[in-house]
């Protein structure tokens, strides 16, 4: 399943539940989000890596891996907490 979501992530965390019915057991949810610390301009409206991690801890998803190799973005790989 591929979902493109252009609303600021800070307002979208409550909507993570909307993705749950479309996920098969064991499936992953990937969030690709700009990292304001990597940007030289227009940083103020992006969510920090720490804020993303802290907020997602309060959802039904657990972090599997955080990729930081991209020039401007981070990739957060999640799955449902009760999946093996």
C-alpha positions as CSV (number, residue, x, y, z in Angstrom):
1,X,0.0,0.0,0.0
2,X,1.3,3.4,-0.9
3,X,-0.1,6.5,0.7
4,X,1.1,10.0,0.0
5,X,0.2,12.4,2.7
6,X,0.9,16.1,2.3
7,X,-0.5,17.4,5.6
8,X,2.1,18.4,8.1
9,X,2.9,15.3,10.1
10,X,2.3,17.0,13.4
11,X,-1.4,17.1,12.5
12,X,-1.4,13.7,10.9
13,X,-0.5,11.4,13.8
14,X,-4.1,11.0,14.9
15,X,-4.8,9.8,11.4
16,X,-2.3,6.9,11.6
17,X,-5.3,4.8,12.6
18,X,-6.7,5.3,9.1
19,X,-3.7,3.3,7.7
20,X,-4.2,0.3,10.0
21,X,-7.1,-1.4,8.1
22,X,-5.1,-1.4,4.9
23,X,-2.0,-3.0,6.5
24,X,-1.6,-6.8,6.2
25,X,-0.3,-8.6,9.2
26,X,3.4,-7.9,9.5
27,X,3.3,-5.1,7.0
28,X,5.4,-2.0,7.5
29,X,4.5,1.7,7.5
30,X,7.2,4.0,6.1
31,X,7.2,7.7,6.8
32,X,9.5,9.8,4.7
33,X,9.7,13.3,6.2
34,X,12.1,16.2,5.8
35,X,14.5,16.7,8.7
36,X,14.7,20.4,9.5
37,X,18.3,19.9,10.8
38,X,19.3,18.9,7.3
39,X,17.7,21.9,5.6
40,X,19.4,25.2,5.0
41,X,16.1,27.1,4.5
42,X,12.4,27.0,5.3
43,X,12.9,24.7,8.4
44,X,10.4,26.2,10.8
45,X,7.3,24.2,9.7
46,X,8.8,20.7,9.6
47,X,8.7,18.3,12.6
48,X,12.0,17.5,14.2
49,X,13.2,13.9,14.3
50,X,12.8,13.9,18.1
51,X,9.2,15.1,17.9
52,X,8.3,12.5,15.3
53,X,9.8,9.7,17.4
54,X,8.2,10.9,20.6
55,X,4.8,11.4,19.0
56,X,4.8,8.0,17.2
57,X,5.6,6.3,20.5
58,X,2.0,7.2,21.5
59,X,0.5,5.4,18.5
60,X,-0.2,1.7,17.8
61,X,3.1,1.6,15.8
62,X,6.6,0.7,16.9
63,X,9.8,1.9,15.2
64,X,11.6,-0.9,13.4
65,X,14.4,1.3,11.9
66,X,15.3,4.9,11.3
67,X,17.2,5.6,8.1
68,X,19.1,9.0,8.0
69,X,21.3,8.5,4.9
70,X,19.2,10.8,2.6
71,X,20.4,14.3,2.0
72,X,17.2,16.1,3.3
73,X,14.8,13.4,4.6
74,X,14.6,10.7,7.2
75,X,12.8,7.4,6.7
76,X,11.0,6.0,9.6
77,X,10.0,2.3,9.3
78,X,7.2,1.3,11.6
79,X,4.9,-1.7,12.1
80,X,2.0,-2.4,14.4
81,X,3.1,-3.1,18.0
82,X,1.4,-6.5,18.2
83,X,2.8,-7.8,14.9
84,X,5.6,-10.4,15.1
